[in-house]
Amino acid sequence: MVSKGTLKAIIALFLISQLALASNGTTNAGTGSMQDNPGEPIGRQNISGEQAQRIPELLTETTQVSPQESLKTAAKIKEQLREREPEMEREIEGLGEKERAMHQNQNRVMLAVHALLAVEDRSGGIGQNISQIARQFNNSAQKTIEAEERIQKRNAFSKMLFGGDEKMAGAIEAELNQNRVRLQELKQLIENCSCDEETKQMLQEHRQNMEQEQERLKSIAQEQRKSKGLLGWIWK
């Protein structure tokens, strides 16, 4: 039989060993791997305190362009657009009067797209966002051109009987709804742009041209909706 003194000694040794293990575990908690500390969020591993403090700064850092370089960029973009305009006119020379007028109006959007794409690597770090909107507008312009062409090519007899093309009117209106959001975002990006005033003014002018073209397309869609034709009232 174990004496009381021996039993106390065994219990004391057991408690000492548990305290030592607990102390060792606490020390290793700060240096353990992700598996040792599964509660630590992913992404905070191996980042020093100084690096963590710089994360917001690193996220907001952008490539800055000097005012002189920006001025040259704005002038160069305008020169490129002036060279592009005669090419766009030659592309529509063989079209009919209505088709040519349509493309001339749409060309304002295409020139704006060229201008916006040209600032992709500039404009105080927001150029990529601006160019993304430009590409979206380019895709939208292709769809509205197709819809407007189908409206124009619709024969007079169908117009007289069934009125306007509601399907194409709906296609145009769908693009207008998306472009309304894009134009608002573009306006904010230009206002927050750290680029020079000449570049900012140029971008604003092209944004306004894009807005004017949206108003023209809106009128076309509305006209198609209003035109009922002799038999169109049956379905409309």
Residue frames as qw, qx, qy, qz and C-alpha x, y, z in Angstrom:
[[0.000, 0.891, 0.455, 0.000, 0.00, 0.00, 0.00],
 [0.400, 0.485, -0.022, 0.778, 1.25, 3.50, -1.00],
 [0.324, -0.467, -0.485, 0.665, 1.77, 5.82, 1.91],
 [0.110, 0.919, 0.351, -0.141, 0.12, 9.25, 2.05],
 [0.244, -0.754, 0.292, 0.535, 3.50, 10.97, 1.66],
 [0.376, -0.075, 0.740, 0.553, 4.32, 9.01, -1.50],
 [0.266, 0.665, 0.680, 0.156, 0.84, 9.76, -2.95],
 [0.021, -0.933, -0.124, 0.338, 1.29, 13.48, -2.33],
 [0.315, -0.532, 0.515, 0.593, 4.66, 13.41, -4.05],
 [0.371, 0.242, 0.785, 0.433, 3.18, 11.68, -7.12],
 [0.160, 0.845, 0.510, -0.018, 0.36, 14.24, -7.32],
 [0.175, -0.853, 0.115, 0.479, 2.84, 17.12, -6.96],
 [0.361, -0.270, 0.662, 0.599, 5.04, 15.75, -9.79],
 [0.318, 0.509, 0.750, 0.278, 1.96, 15.33, -12.01],
 [0.052, 0.929, 0.310, -0.196, 0.85, 18.95, -11.46],
 [0.275, -0.695, 0.347, 0.566, 4.34, 20.29, -12.13],
 [0.384, 0.010, 0.750, 0.538, 4.56, 18.39, -15.43],
 [0.237, 0.718, 0.639, 0.140, 1.14, 19.74, -16.56],
 [0.083, -0.924, -0.070, 0.367, 2.16, 23.31, -15.75],
 [0.350, -0.461, 0.548, 0.604, 5.35, 22.90, -17.76],
 [0.351, 0.320, 0.773, 0.420, 3.41, 21.58, -20.77],
 [0.116, 0.873, 0.468, -0.067, 0.94, 24.46, -20.56],
 [0.203, -0.822, 0.171, 0.505, 3.75, 27.01, -20.43],
 [0.375, -0.198, 0.693, 0.583, 5.47, 25.44, -23.45],
 [0.301, 0.565, 0.728, 0.244, 2.21, 25.48, -25.46],
 [0.021, 0.934, 0.243, -0.263, 1.68, 29.18, -24.78],
 [0.278, -0.640, 0.415, 0.584, 5.22, 29.99, -25.95],
 [0.336, 0.015, 0.786, 0.519, 4.78, 28.04, -29.20],
 [0.326, 0.706, 0.610, -0.152, 1.40, 29.59, -30.00],
 [0.129, 0.877, -0.062, -0.458, 2.99, 32.74, -31.39],
 [0.010, 0.591, -0.681, -0.433, 5.39, 30.84, -33.68],
 [0.578, 0.122, 0.806, -0.033, 3.30, 27.85, -34.71],
 [0.048, 0.047, 0.702, 0.709, 2.17, 27.08, -38.28],
 [0.498, -0.099, -0.187, -0.841, -1.34, 27.60, -39.63],
 [0.686, -0.165, -0.689, -0.167, -2.13, 23.98, -38.72],
 [0.388, -0.119, -0.677, 0.614, -1.02, 24.61, -35.11],
 [0.087, 0.368, 0.380, -0.844, -3.35, 27.62, -34.87],
 [0.174, 0.393, 0.784, 0.448, -6.34, 26.93, -37.11],
 [0.014, -0.816, -0.516, 0.260, -8.27, 29.88, -35.69],
 [0.207, -0.541, 0.189, 0.793, -5.93, 32.45, -37.28],
 [0.600, 0.702, 0.207, -0.323, -7.53, 34.01, -40.40],
 [0.739, 0.194, 0.386, 0.516, -5.88, 33.11, -43.72],
 [0.326, 0.807, 0.155, 0.467, -4.02, 36.05, -45.19],
 [0.312, -0.908, 0.199, -0.198, -2.53, 37.28, -41.92],
 [0.917, -0.243, 0.138, 0.285, 0.17, 34.61, -41.84],
 [0.702, 0.010, 0.170, 0.691, 3.80, 35.76, -42.19],
 [0.147, 0.788, 0.175, 0.572, 2.88, 39.47, -42.15],
 [0.430, -0.096, -0.451, 0.776, 4.87, 41.62, -39.76],
 [0.075, -0.740, -0.492, 0.453, 3.26, 44.41, -37.77],
 [0.074, -0.523, 0.232, 0.817, 4.93, 47.03, -39.97],
 [0.003, 0.059, 0.788, 0.613, 3.65, 45.33, -43.15],
 [0.046, -0.589, -0.805, 0.044, 0.13, 45.10, -41.76],
 [0.060, -0.715, -0.243, 0.653, 0.13, 48.83, -41.06],
 [0.015, -0.407, 0.456, 0.791, 1.15, 49.51, -44.69],
 [0.300, 0.327, 0.873, 0.202, -1.63, 47.41, -46.29],
 [0.244, 0.833, 0.433, -0.243, -4.08, 50.34, -46.69],
 [0.034, -0.780, 0.308, 0.543, -1.25, 52.46, -48.08],
 [0.256, -0.202, 0.826, 0.459, -0.21, 49.77, -50.56],
 [0.331, 0.514, 0.790, 0.044, -3.79, 49.28, -51.74],
 [0.198, 0.909, 0.278, -0.240, -4.23, 52.98, -52.53],
 [0.307, -0.548, 0.438, 0.643, -0.86, 53.55, -54.18],
 [0.690, 0.642, 0.333, 0.000, -1.22, 54.43, -57.91],
 [0.611, 0.079, 0.278, 0.737, 1.13, 55.36, -60.69],
 [0.035, 0.849, 0.193, -0.490, 1.30, 59.14, -60.83],
 [0.589, 0.477, 0.341, 0.557, 1.82, 61.03, -64.08],
 [0.279, -0.335, -0.083, 0.896, 3.47, 64.42, -64.14],
 [0.332, 0.740, 0.304, -0.500, 1.37, 67.39, -65.33],
 [0.133, 0.613, -0.515, -0.584, 3.72, 67.84, -68.30],
 [0.085, -0.059, 0.960, 0.260, 3.29, 64.23, -69.39],
 [0.280, 0.526, 0.751, -0.284, -0.49, 64.46, -68.92],
 [0.274, 0.733, -0.004, -0.622, -0.68, 67.60, -71.06],
 [0.107, 0.416, -0.754, -0.498, 1.21, 65.86, -73.83],
 [0.182, 0.176, 0.967, -0.003, -1.10, 62.90, -73.48],
 [0.333, 0.656, 0.497, -0.460, -4.24, 65.02, -73.86],
 [0.261, 0.695, -0.306, -0.596, -2.82, 66.77, -76.92],
 [0.009, -0.267, 0.907, 0.326, -1.75, 63.48, -78.44],
 [0.293, 0.359, 0.868, -0.179, -5.18, 61.92, -77.89],
 [0.363, 0.729, 0.218, -0.538, -6.88, 64.87, -79.59],
 [0.169, 0.582, -0.599, -0.523, -4.49, 64.56, -82.52],
 [0.135, -0.027, 0.982, 0.131, -5.24, 60.85, -82.85],
 [0.343, 0.548, 0.683, -0.340, -8.98, 61.54, -82.82],
 [0.313, 0.730, -0.114, -0.597, -8.63, 64.19, -85.52],
 [0.102, 0.397, -0.817, -0.406, -6.81, 61.64, -87.66],
 [0.214, 0.166, 0.959, -0.089, -9.45, 59.01, -86.96],
 [0.403, 0.543, 0.378, -0.633, -12.47, 61.15, -87.96],
 [0.434, 0.525, -0.427, -0.595, -11.74, 61.23, -91.74],
 [0.102, 0.159, -0.975, -0.122, -11.25, 57.45, -91.68],
 [0.249, 0.336, 0.812, -0.408, -14.64, 56.97, -90.04],
 [0.442, 0.586, 0.056, -0.677, -16.25, 59.24, -92.66],
 [0.315, 0.420, -0.720, -0.454, -14.72, 57.22, -95.49],
 [0.092, 0.010, 0.989, -0.118, -16.07, 54.02, -93.96],
 [0.314, 0.522, 0.694, -0.384, -19.68, 55.24, -94.36],
 [0.116, 0.392, -0.335, -0.849, -19.37, 57.01, -97.73],
 [0.210, -0.012, -0.827, -0.521, -21.19, 54.27, -99.64],
 [0.021, 0.382, 0.860, -0.338, -24.19, 54.10, -97.29],
 [0.024, -0.690, -0.569, -0.447, -27.63, 55.56, -97.84],
 [0.047, -0.620, 0.096, -0.777, -28.65, 58.90, -96.36],
 [0.711, -0.584, -0.026, -0.389, -30.43, 57.46, -93.32],
 [0.937, -0.168, -0.156, 0.265, -27.76, 54.85, -92.58],
 [0.520, 0.398, -0.188, 0.732, -25.03, 57.42, -92.98],
 [0.273, -0.668, 0.101, -0.684, -26.75, 59.82, -90.56],
 [0.873, -0.456, -0.096, -0.145, -27.15, 56.98, -88.07],
 [0.864, 0.002, -0.158, 0.479, -23.45, 56.05, -88.21],
 [0.248, 0.579, -0.154, 0.761, -22.39, 59.69, -87.94],
 [0.542, -0.663, 0.078, -0.511, -24.31, 59.93, -84.68],
 [0.953, -0.292, -0.043, 0.062, -22.91, 56.63, -83.43],
 [0.693, 0.410, -0.223, 0.550, -19.39, 57.75, -84.39],
 [0.176, -0.759, 0.251, -0.574, -19.49, 60.26, -81.55],
 [0.849, -0.459, 0.197, -0.175, -19.64, 57.34, -79.17],
 [0.936, 0.170, -0.031, 0.308, -16.87, 55.51, -81.02],
 [0.353, 0.666, -0.253, 0.606, -14.59, 58.57, -80.81],
 [0.496, -0.685, 0.270, -0.461, -15.37, 58.84, -77.11],
 [0.979, -0.189, 0.072, 0.023, -14.47, 55.16, -76.70],
 [0.736, 0.429, -0.170, 0.496, -11.09, 55.80, -78.38],
 [0.000, -0.733, 0.279, -0.620, -10.43, 58.75, -76.07],
 [0.726, -0.552, 0.220, -0.346, -11.34, 56.83, -72.93],
 [0.984, 0.008, -0.014, 0.175, -9.23, 53.83, -73.91],
 [0.535, 0.631, -0.237, 0.510, -6.26, 56.13, -74.47],
 [0.214, -0.704, 0.394, -0.551, -6.07, 57.02, -70.76],
 [0.914, -0.217, -0.330, -0.088, -5.88, 53.41, -69.58],
 [0.766, -0.059, -0.331, 0.547, -2.35, 53.80, -68.17],
 [0.191, 0.281, -0.174, 0.925, -2.81, 57.35, -66.94],
 [0.421, -0.582, -0.248, -0.650, -5.32, 59.59, -65.17],
 [0.288, -0.536, 0.523, -0.597, -3.99, 59.10, -61.66],
 [0.114, -0.146, 0.961, -0.206, -4.47, 55.35, -61.49],
 [0.556, 0.336, 0.561, -0.513, -8.16, 55.27, -62.47],
 [0.328, 0.456, -0.524, -0.640, -7.48, 54.86, -66.19],
 [0.070, 0.022, -0.988, -0.138, -8.17, 51.12, -66.11],
 [0.223, 0.462, 0.736, -0.441, -11.64, 51.70, -64.67],
 [0.344, 0.618, -0.042, -0.705, -12.36, 54.31, -67.33],
 [0.241, 0.359, -0.761, -0.483, -11.15, 52.03, -70.14],
 [0.116, 0.171, 0.972, -0.112, -13.33, 49.20, -68.82],
 [0.348, 0.609, 0.453, -0.550, -16.40, 51.42, -69.16],
 [0.281, 0.582, -0.410, -0.643, -15.23, 52.38, -72.65],
 [0.074, 0.130, -0.951, -0.269, -15.12, 48.72, -73.71],
 [0.209, 0.413, 0.827, -0.319, -18.59, 48.18, -72.28],
 [0.337, 0.674, 0.120, -0.646, -19.85, 51.16, -74.27],
 [0.165, 0.421, -0.707, -0.544, -18.19, 49.83, -77.39],
 [0.041, 0.143, 0.987, 0.060, -20.08, 46.53, -77.04],
 [0.235, 0.587, 0.592, -0.500, -23.29, 48.42, -76.32],
 [0.247, 0.601, -0.227, -0.725, -22.83, 50.62, -79.40],
 [0.080, 0.155, -0.890, -0.422, -22.56, 47.55, -81.62],
 [0.089, 0.392, 0.904, -0.148, -25.90, 46.30, -80.29],
 [0.215, 0.689, 0.339, -0.604, -27.70, 49.64, -80.69],
 [0.155, 0.462, -0.529, -0.695, -26.33, 50.06, -84.23],
 [0.030, -0.074, -0.963, -0.258, -27.70, 46.64, -85.15],
 [0.118, 0.558, 0.746, -0.344, -31.09, 47.44, -83.59],
 [0.191, 0.675, 0.036, -0.712, -31.31, 50.82, -85.32],
 [0.098, 0.301, -0.731, -0.604, -30.35, 49.29, -88.67],
 [0.035, 0.282, 0.956, 0.074, -33.11, 46.71, -88.35],
 [0.160, 0.669, 0.484, -0.541, -35.60, 49.48, -87.59],
 [0.164, 0.609, -0.280, -0.724, -34.51, 51.45, -90.65],
 [0.092, 0.195, -0.857, -0.468, -34.57, 48.42, -92.97],
 [0.310, 0.363, 0.825, -0.303, -38.08, 47.44, -91.96],
 [0.120, 0.296, 0.635, 0.703, -40.29, 47.76, -95.02],
 [0.230, -0.089, 0.044, -0.968, -42.95, 50.44, -95.27],
 [0.620, -0.245, -0.553, -0.499, -45.82, 47.93, -95.57],
 [0.597, -0.268, -0.685, 0.321, -44.96, 46.33, -92.21],
 [0.150, -0.065, -0.339, 0.926, -44.71, 49.75, -90.61],
 [0.387, -0.168, -0.237, -0.875, -48.10, 50.76, -92.00],
 [0.704, -0.279, -0.573, -0.312, -49.82, 47.59, -90.77],
 [0.769, -0.369, -0.468, 0.230, -48.03, 46.81, -87.52],
 [0.254, -0.961, 0.050, -0.100, -46.40, 50.07, -86.52],
 [0.033, 0.809, -0.568, 0.149, -43.00, 50.31, -84.84],
 [0.747, 0.151, -0.633, 0.136, -40.60, 47.52, -84.02],
 [0.601, -0.719, 0.115, -0.329, -41.17, 46.98, -80.32],
 [0.952, -0.160, -0.035, 0.257, -38.60, 44.20, -80.11],
 [0.601, 0.363, -0.089, 0.707, -35.80, 46.46, -81.33],
 [0.209, -0.765, 0.050, -0.607, -37.13, 49.30, -79.18],
 [0.827, -0.555, 0.020, -0.094, -36.80, 46.99, -76.17],
 [0.867, 0.067, -0.057, 0.491, -33.24, 46.03, -77.18],
 [0.281, 0.601, -0.091, 0.743, -32.26, 49.70, -77.34],
 [0.480, -0.729, 0.036, -0.486, -33.91, 50.50, -74.02],
 [0.924, -0.338, -0.082, 0.157, -32.08, 47.61, -72.34],
 [0.679, 0.228, -0.092, 0.691, -28.75, 49.09, -73.44],
 [0.034, -0.704, 0.009, -0.710, -29.80, 52.58, -72.36],
 [0.719, -0.659, -0.067, -0.212, -30.60, 51.34, -68.85],
 [0.880, -0.201, -0.033, 0.429, -27.13, 49.80, -68.50],
 [0.488, 0.434, 0.022, 0.757, -25.42, 52.82, -70.05],
 [0.295, -0.834, -0.089, -0.458, -27.15, 55.16, -67.61],
 [0.799, -0.587, 0.045, 0.126, -25.33, 53.43, -64.75],
 [0.787, 0.093, 0.109, 0.600, -22.05, 53.41, -66.69],
 [0.231, 0.697, 0.092, 0.672, -22.26, 57.12, -67.42],
 [0.504, -0.826, -0.005, -0.252, -22.86, 57.93, -63.76],
 [0.859, -0.371, 0.117, 0.334, -19.83, 55.87, -62.77],
 [0.630, 0.376, 0.147, 0.664, -17.78, 57.50, -65.52],
 [0.061, -0.866, -0.074, -0.492, -18.78, 60.95, -64.29],
 [0.674, -0.732, 0.097, -0.015, -17.55, 60.14, -60.78],
 [0.856, -0.077, 0.167, 0.483, -14.28, 58.69, -62.07],
 [0.433, 0.595, 0.123, 0.666, -13.56, 61.80, -64.12],
 [0.291, -0.880, -0.018, -0.376, -14.42, 64.12, -61.22],
 [0.757, -0.616, 0.202, 0.083, -12.07, 62.18, -58.93],
 [0.836, 0.370, 0.002, 0.406, -9.34, 62.00, -61.53],
 [0.470, -0.735, 0.090, 0.480, -6.01, 63.50, -60.43],
 [0.612, 0.300, 0.387, 0.620, -5.07, 64.22, -64.04],
 [0.159, -0.171, 0.048, 0.971, -4.51, 67.70, -65.42],
 [0.369, 0.510, 0.363, -0.687, -7.42, 69.99, -66.29],
 [0.373, 0.435, -0.503, -0.647, -6.97, 69.63, -70.05],
 [0.207, 0.036, -0.968, -0.137, -7.31, 65.86, -69.90],
 [0.132, 0.350, 0.783, -0.497, -10.23, 66.10, -67.48],
 [0.384, 0.505, 0.060, -0.771, -12.04, 68.58, -69.72],
 [0.340, 0.300, -0.734, -0.506, -11.48, 66.36, -72.75],
 [0.102, -0.124, -0.982, 0.097, -12.96, 63.35, -70.93],
 [0.236, 0.444, 0.549, -0.668, -15.95, 65.39, -69.78],
 [0.395, 0.440, -0.279, -0.756, -16.67, 66.51, -73.36],
 [0.342, 0.130, -0.872, -0.324, -16.67, 62.94, -74.60],
 [0.028, 0.259, 0.885, -0.386, -18.88, 61.85, -71.72],
 [0.340, 0.476, 0.252, -0.771, -21.38, 64.55, -72.69],
 [0.406, 0.331, -0.592, -0.613, -21.31, 63.35, -76.31],
 [0.189, -0.048, -0.981, -0.002, -22.10, 59.86, -75.10],
 [0.165, 0.391, 0.670, -0.609, -25.02, 61.20, -73.06],
 [0.395, 0.449, -0.123, -0.792, -26.40, 63.08, -76.08],
 [0.365, 0.184, -0.814, -0.412, -26.29, 59.92, -78.16],
 [0.034, -0.210, -0.933, 0.289, -28.19, 58.07, -75.45],
 [0.308, 0.461, 0.356, -0.752, -30.92, 60.71, -75.64],
 [0.421, 0.366, -0.485, -0.674, -31.16, 60.28, -79.41],
 [0.279, 0.024, -0.952, -0.123, -31.52, 56.52, -79.05],
 [0.124, 0.303, 0.748, -0.578, -34.14, 57.03, -76.36],
 [0.423, 0.430, 0.010, -0.797, -36.22, 59.09, -78.80],
 [0.407, 0.237, -0.756, -0.455, -35.96, 56.34, -81.44],
 [0.134, -0.126, -0.964, 0.193, -37.17, 53.70, -78.99],
 [0.235, 0.394, 0.516, -0.724, -40.06, 55.91, -77.88],
 [0.440, 0.375, -0.315, -0.753, -41.13, 56.53, -81.49],
 [0.350, 0.084, -0.900, -0.246, -41.21, 52.79, -82.13],
 [0.003, -0.257, -0.854, 0.452, -43.35, 52.28, -79.04],
 [0.302, 0.436, 0.267, -0.805, -45.83, 54.98, -80.06],
 [0.402, 0.299, -0.542, -0.674, -46.26, 53.85, -83.66],
 [0.622, 0.041, 0.682, -0.382, -49.20, 51.39, -83.62],
 [0.040, 0.094, -0.816, -0.569, -50.04, 50.95, -87.32],
 [0.582, -0.108, -0.332, -0.734, -53.39, 49.87, -88.74],
 [0.847, -0.204, -0.456, -0.181, -53.34, 46.47, -87.05],
 [0.393, 0.320, -0.646, 0.571, -50.75, 47.00, -84.36],
 [0.438, -0.393, 0.294, -0.753, -53.39, 47.87, -81.74],
 [0.899, -0.136, -0.312, -0.275, -54.39, 44.16, -81.73],
 [0.836, -0.017, -0.408, 0.367, -51.06, 43.12, -80.20],
 [0.328, 0.290, -0.332, 0.835, -49.93, 46.34, -78.51]]
